[in-house]
Amino acid sequence: MVYPAYGGANNPNSMSGDQNRKIFLGGLSYHTTDETLRAFCSRFGKITDCLVMRNPEGKSRGFGFVTYEDTSSVEDFMRSRPHTIDNRQIDPKRAIFRQVTCT
């Protein structure tokens, strides 16, 4: 499971690979589509994956993830905040991977 990161590059939960190239985008409009998100975010670099999270009925959950081909695109995206997509100011954070444990 992936959650937004808090703490930046010195976060002890940091991992290599996709994690350094993936961002969490909170506060998305419920009308934002994968295509709209990809079109906006592609201004900052080549995207390898883009997904607006949806509930089982197919309705947006108001957040998504974008994975860039390289970390410099993530840096460019984060440096150029704030961002507005579909008339909503979004809340981007670096994504981190966390192990989900069952109790």
C-alpha positions, 0 to 999 in steps of 0.5 A: 500500500502507498501513502503520502510521505511526511519527512522527505528524503531523510525518511527512514521508510524511504525505498528506492525504485518507484517510491522516489518517482511517485507522488500522491495527489490529494484533494482532486476533484471528483470529476478529475479523470486519469486522462486529465491528471496525466495531461496536467502532470505530463508538463513536468516529465514523462509519466510511467503510471497515472491513476485516480483512485476509485471506489467499487462503484467507480466514483473517484475517492478524491486522490490519485498517484502519478509515477514519473520516469525520473526523479527530476520530474518529481522535483520539478513538480514539487518545486512548482507548487501550488497546482490547480487541476479542474478548479481545485488546488491539489495537495501533492506529497511524495508517496511512500510504501508501507507494509500493511499488516493484518492483526 
